[in-house]
């Protein structure tokens, strides 16, 4: 389904550019309100809103909220909070809709809005398509300058209390853990929960500074987490993105653990405990074939879906399964949270380490991965591959050379103007040569640059 404003995860763009312009965002809020009012006639609607630390966040939240408030409804403004705190606050306050103002792992100049339906789930594409149709045909009434009258609310306290219950009291006593909060929405949550559980927490990027969010820190720059883990003598290190739905992990040696290794460790532990519902873990087309092999050898199965944590969640709910994720750092445990939650993933991994007594450098050996190389290239336009004979030919030639020994994947990012390339197979040197051929083709036809 081709949508005009929504991407892989809500609406996202540089602030001040369409669709992240304040007048347009006010229309978005109004379109959502009109759609819900038609579905729930006569009801005073309740919206929950939160944001990460970006400097543009308050203005964006106010603009969307003003559209939502045009007919006397209520918006509960939670201020800065992680994305997974929003659906939980919706449940606690019996809200009808939720929004999170964030551009996730993107740089500080970008921003976006993620939306949650009445069940606390990220919107399905059909819902986004309906909202787009409303956006194009309604216009909010003229009002004073954008400044929505919202009611402040606290989503952080309950979120911290619930997360601290996921491990036994003082389960992390004597542990040293490194944490990088990316100057984002987790500054007040992840370190606090780990300390409540007894850990000595070594932190970086914990000033909620929207001008520095994700800059030289966080999930996009794991090398700094690795250095902090080594220098602090930590047993494990965790880095979040700006809104806290993603997790990147360092083992005790400072080596970054691949996301598929994390997913595999969690899946193998659940299989050993008989806790992997439907005996399946849901992954995406990005995941390494080594994950399939390890899970299969232990008696489980891997089911793949398209890229995006929303697709993972919807498949989990469809199957009644209990574990899924993306190797980019999104992990979903629908029995705990119906939203990717980096803190929940960290606590689940800590539970495996605690229960087995094994360090992460040992646990990861149970999930050997095939060599996999990736490359992200900036492009001016997301031209259909069918219109790119040079790149299309290079992709077909790569598939032919791998001949079933591996795979190649090319796709455009759903949140940025980027081409993402992936090659996987048994020979790293061969993969490097193949990826270089793809890069040259993309540069010639798309003007792509790193």
C-alpha positions in Angstrom: 0.0 0.0 0.0 1.5 3.3 -1.1 1.0 6.1 1.5 1.7 9.8 1.1 2.6 10.8 4.6 3.1 7.7 6.7 6.3 5.6 6.5 7.5 2.4 8.2 6.9 3.8 11.6 4.5 6.8 11.7 5.2 10.2 10.1 8.9 11.4 10.1 10.9 14.1 8.3 13.3 17.0 9.1 11.4 19.4 11.3 9.9 22.3 9.3 9.7 20.3 6.1 6.6 18.5 4.9 5.0 16.5 6.5 6.7 17.8 9.7 5.2 21.3 9.4 3.1 22.6 12.3 0.0 23.7 10.2 0.0 20.3 8.6 0.4 18.4 11.9 -2.6 20.3 13.2 -4.5 18.9 10.3 -3.3 15.4 11.2 -4.6 15.8 14.7 -7.9 17.1 13.5 -8.2 14.3 11.0 -7.6 11.7 13.7 -10.2 13.4 16.0 -12.8 13.5 13.2 -12.2 9.8 12.3 -12.5 8.7 15.9 -15.5 10.9 16.6 -17.4 9.3 13.7 -16.5 5.8 15.1 -17.4 6.8 18.7 -20.3 9.3 18.4 -21.1 11.3 21.5 -18.0 10.3 23.3 -15.5 12.7 24.9 -12.3 11.3 23.6 -9.2 10.9 25.6 -5.7 11.1 24.0 -2.4 10.3 25.6 0.7 12.1 24.3 4.4 11.9 25.0 7.7 12.9 23.3 11.4 12.4 23.3 13.8 15.2 24.2 14.1 16.9 20.8 13.8 20.7 20.9 11.0 20.6 18.3 9.0 18.1 20.4 6.8 20.5 22.4 5.7 22.5 19.4 4.8 19.3 17.4 2.9 17.8 20.3 1.0 21.1 20.8 0.1 21.3 17.1 -1.2 17.7 16.8 -3.0 18.1 20.2 -4.7 21.3 19.1 -6.3 19.5 16.1 -7.4 16.7 18.5 -8.9 19.2 20.9 -11.0 21.1 18.3 -14.3 19.7 19.7 -13.6 19.6 23.4 -11.8 16.4 24.0 -8.9 15.7 26.4 -5.2 15.3 25.8 -3.0 14.0 28.6 0.5 15.3 28.1 3.1 13.0 29.6 6.0 15.1 28.6 9.3 13.2 28.0 8.8 9.5 28.2 9.9 6.4 26.3 7.7 5.2 23.5 6.6 2.0 25.3 5.3 4.0 28.2 2.6 5.4 25.9 0.4 2.3 25.4 0.8 1.5 29.1 -0.5 4.9 30.1 -3.3 4.5 27.6 -4.4 1.3 29.4 -4.1 2.9 32.8 -6.2 5.9 31.9 -8.5 4.2 29.5 -7.5 6.4 26.6 -8.9 6.1 23.1 -5.7 7.0 21.2 -2.0 7.6 21.8 0.8 9.5 20.1 4.6 9.7 20.6 6.5 12.6 19.2 9.9 11.2 18.2 12.2 10.4 15.3 13.6 7.4 17.1 17.3 6.9 16.1 17.4 9.8 13.6 19.5 12.9 14.1 18.3 15.9 16.2 17.0 17.9 13.3 14.4 15.2 12.4 11.2 14.5 14.2 8.1 12.4 13.8 4.9 11.1 15.3 4.0 7.5 16.1 0.4 6.7 16.7 -1.4 4.0 18.8 -5.0 2.8 18.4 -7.5 2.2 21.2 -5.9 -1.2 21.9 -2.4 0.4 22.4 -1.1 -1.0 19.1 0.7 0.9 16.4 -1.6 1.7 13.6 -2.1 -0.8 10.9 -1.6 0.4 7.3 -5.3 0.5 6.7 -5.8 2.8 9.6 -3.0 5.1 8.3 -4.7 5.1 4.9 -8.0 6.1 6.4 -6.3 9.0 8.4 -4.6 10.2 5.2 -8.0 10.3 3.5 -9.3 12.4 6.3 -6.3 14.7 6.2 -6.9 15.5 2.6 -10.5 16.4 3.0 -10.9 18.2 6.4 -9.5 21.4 7.7 -9.6 22.4 11.4 -11.4 25.6 12.4 -9.2 28.7 12.5 -8.0 29.4 16.0 -5.4 31.4 17.9 -1.7 30.6 17.4 -0.9 26.9 18.0 -0.9 26.3 21.7 -3.1 23.3 22.8 -4.6 23.3 26.3 -3.5 19.9 27.5 -3.5 18.4 31.0 -0.1 17.2 32.4 0.1 13.5 33.3 2.9 11.2 34.6 3.6 8.1 32.7 7.1 7.6 34.0 6.4 6.5 37.6 4.2 3.6 36.7 6.5 2.5 33.9 9.5 2.3 36.2 7.5 0.4 38.9 6.2 -2.2 36.4 9.6 -2.7 34.8 11.4 -3.2 38.1 9.0 -6.1 38.9 10.4 -8.1 35.9 13.3 -9.4 38.0 13.5 -10.5 41.6 14.4 -7.8 44.2 18.1 -7.1 44.2 18.7 -9.6 41.4 21.4 -7.4 40.0 23.2 -6.8 43.3 27.0 -6.8 42.7 26.5 -6.3 39.0 28.1 -3.3 37.1 26.1 -2.4 34.0 27.0 0.3 31.4 24.1 2.3 30.0 24.0 4.9 27.1 20.7 6.7 27.0 21.4 8.7 23.8 20.4 12.0 25.6 16.9 10.8 24.9 13.7 9.6 26.5 15.2 6.9 28.7 17.5 9.1 30.8 15.1 8.9 33.7 14.0 5.3 33.3 16.6 2.7 32.4 19.3 3.7 34.9 16.7 4.1 37.6 15.2 0.6 37.1 18.6 -1.1 37.0 19.6 0.7 40.2 16.3 -0.4 41.9 17.3 -3.9 41.1 20.7 -3.4 42.8 23.0 -2.7 39.9 25.9 -0.3 39.9 25.1 1.7 36.8 27.8 3.5 34.8 26.1 6.0 32.5 26.8 8.2 29.5 24.6 10.5 27.4 22.0 10.9 30.2 21.4 14.6 29.9 17.9 15.0 28.3 19.4 17.3 25.7 17.3 17.4 22.5 20.1 19.2 20.7 22.5 16.2 21.2 20.0 13.3 21.0 21.6 10.4 19.1 24.7 12.5 18.4 27.9 10.5 19.0 26.0 8.2 21.4 23.2 5.7 21.6 22.3 2.8 19.4 23.7 4.4 16.3 27.2 4.7 17.8 27.8 1.5 19.8 31.5 2.0 19.8 31.0 4.5 22.7 29.0 1.9 24.7 31.7 -0.7 24.0 34.4 1.7 25.4 32.3 2.5 28.5 31.7 -1.2 29.2 35.4 -2.0 29.0 36.6 1.0 31.0 33.9 0.6 33.7 34.5 -3.2 34.1 30.8 -3.8 33.4 29.3 -7.2 33.0 27.2 -6.0 30.1 26.4 -2.7 28.4 23.1 -1.3 27.0 22.5 1.5 24.5 19.1 2.9 23.5 17.9 5.1 20.7 16.2 8.4 21.3 12.8 7.1 22.2 13.8 3.9 24.0 12.2 1.2 21.9 15.5 -0.1 20.6 18.4 -1.8 22.4 22.0 -2.4 21.3 24.2 -4.7 23.6 27.8 -5.0 24.5 29.2 -8.1 26.1 31.7 -7.9 29.0 34.7 -7.7 26.7 33.3 -4.6 24.9 32.3 -6.5 21.8 28.9 -5.5 20.3 26.5 -8.4 20.2 24.5 -8.8 17.0 20.8 -8.3 17.3 20.2 -11.8 15.9 22.4 -13.3 18.5 20.3 -11.5 21.2 17.1 -12.8 19.6 18.6 -16.3 19.4 19.8 -16.2 23.1 16.3 -15.3 24.2 14.6 -17.9 21.9 16.9 -20.7 23.1 16.3 -19.8 26.7 12.5 -19.8 26.1 12.7 -23.2 24.4 14.7 -24.7 27.3 12.1 -23.4 29.7 9.1 -24.5 27.5 8.1 -20.9 27.4 8.3 -20.2 23.6 4.6 -20.1 22.7 3.8 -21.8 19.4 7.5 -22.9 19.4 8.2 -19.9 17.0 10.2 -16.7 17.1 9.2 -14.0 14.6 12.0 -12.2 12.8 12.3 -10.1 9.7 13.7 -10.6 6.3 16.9 -8.8 7.6 17.7 -11.5 10.1 20.7 -13.8 9.6 20.2 -17.4 8.5 22.3 -18.5 11.4 19.4 -17.6 13.7 17.1 -20.1 11.8 19.7 -22.8 12.1 20.3 -22.4 15.9 16.6 -22.1 16.7 15.7 -25.1 14.5 18.4 -27.3 16.1 16.8 -26.6 19.5 13.4 -27.6 18.3 11.9 -24.2 17.4 11.1 -22.3 14.2 11.7 -18.9 12.8 9.0 -17.1 10.9 10.0 -14.1 8.8 8.0 -10.9 8.0 8.7 -7.6 6.3 10.9 -5.0 8.0 9.3 -3.0 10.9 8.5 -3.8 14.5 4.8 -3.2 13.7 4.9 -6.2 11.3 6.6 -8.3 13.9 4.0 -7.5 16.5 1.0 -8.1 14.2 2.4 -11.6 13.3 3.1 -12.4 17.0 -0.5 -11.5 17.8 -1.9 -13.5 14.8 0.1 -16.6 15.9 -0.3 -16.2 19.6 3.5 -16.3 19.9 5.6 -14.8 22.6 8.9 -13.5 21.2 9.9 -11.6 18.1 12.2 -8.9 17.0 14.5 -7.2 14.5 18.2 -7.4 14.4 18.3 -3.6 14.4 17.5 -3.8 18.1 13.7 -4.0 18.4 12.5 -6.9 20.6 8.9 -7.6 21.4 7.5 -9.6 24.2 3.7 -9.3 23.8 2.9 -10.9 27.1 4.7 -7.9 28.7 4.4 -5.1 26.3 2.7 -4.8 22.9 5.4 -2.3 21.8 9.1 -2.7 21.2 10.8 -1.9 24.6 14.6 -1.6 24.9 14.4 -1.8 28.7 12.2 -4.9 28.7 14.7 -6.5 26.3 17.6 -5.6 28.6 15.8 -7.1 31.6 14.9 -10.3 29.7 18.6 -10.7 28.7 19.8 -10.0 32.2 17.4 -12.7 33.5 19.0 -15.3 31.1 22.5 -14.2 32.3 21.4 -14.3 36.0 19.6 -17.7 35.7 22.4 -19.5 33.7 25.3 -17.8 35.5 27.0 -17.4 32.0 28.5 -14.2 30.7 27.2 -12.8 27.4 30.4 -13.7 25.6 29.6 -17.4 26.3 25.9 -17.2 25.6 26.3 -15.7 22.2 28.4 -18.7 21.1 25.1 -20.7 20.9 23.9 -18.6 18.0 26.7 -18.7 15.3 25.9 -16.4 12.4 26.8 -16.4 8.8 29.0 -13.5 7.6 26.7 -10.7 6.7 27.6 -7.2 5.3 25.4 -4.2 5.1 25.7 -0.8 3.5 23.4 2.2 3.9 23.5 4.8 1.1 21.8 8.2 1.0 19.7 8.8 -2.1 17.9 11.8 -3.6 14.8 9.7 -4.6 13.5 6.2 -3.9 13.4 5.1 -7.6 11.7 1.7 -8.2 14.3 -1.0 -8.8 12.4 -1.9 -12.0 13.6 1.4 -13.4 17.2 0.8 -12.5 18.7 -1.7 -15.0 22.3 -1.4 -13.7 21.4 -2.0 -10.1 18.8 -4.5 -11.0 21.3 -6.4 -13.1 23.9 -6.3 -10.3 21.4 -7.7 -7.8 20.5 -10.6 -10.2 24.2 -11.3 -10.8 24.8 -11.4 -7.1 22.0 -13.9 -6.5 23.4 -16.0 -9.3 26.9 -16.0 -7.9 25.7 -16.9 -4.4 23.5 -19.7 -6.0 21.7 -20.7 -2.8 24.8 -20.4 -0.6 23.6 -17.0 0.7 21.3 -14.1 -0.2 21.1 -10.5 -1.2 18.6 -7.9 -0.1 18.0 -4.4 -1.3 15.3 -2.1 0.0 14.7 1.6 0.7 14.4 2.8 4.3 10.8 3.6 5.4 11.9 6.5 7.5 14.9 8.1 5.7 16.1 8.7 2.1 18.4 5.7 2.2 19.1 2.6 0.2 19.9 -0.4 2.4 22.0 -3.2 0.9 22.6 -6.6 2.6 24.7 -9.6 1.4 25.0 -12.8 3.4 27.0 -16.0 2.7 29.9 -18.2 3.9 32.8 -16.2 2.4 33.3 -12.7 3.8 35.8 -11.7 1.1 33.3 -12.7 -1.6 30.6 -10.7 0.1 32.8 -7.6 0.2 33.4 -7.9 -3.5 29.7 -8.3 -4.2 28.7 -5.4 -2.0 31.2 -3.1 -3.7 29.7 -4.0 -7.1 26.3 -3.1 -5.8 27.6 0.1 -4.3 29.1 1.2 -7.6 25.8 0.5 -9.5 23.8 2.4 -6.9 26.2 5.4 -7.2 25.9 5.5 -11.0 22.1 5.2 -11.2 20.9 6.8 -8.0 23.8 9.2 -7.2 23.9 7.3 -3.9 26.5 8.3 -1.3 27.5 7.1 2.2 
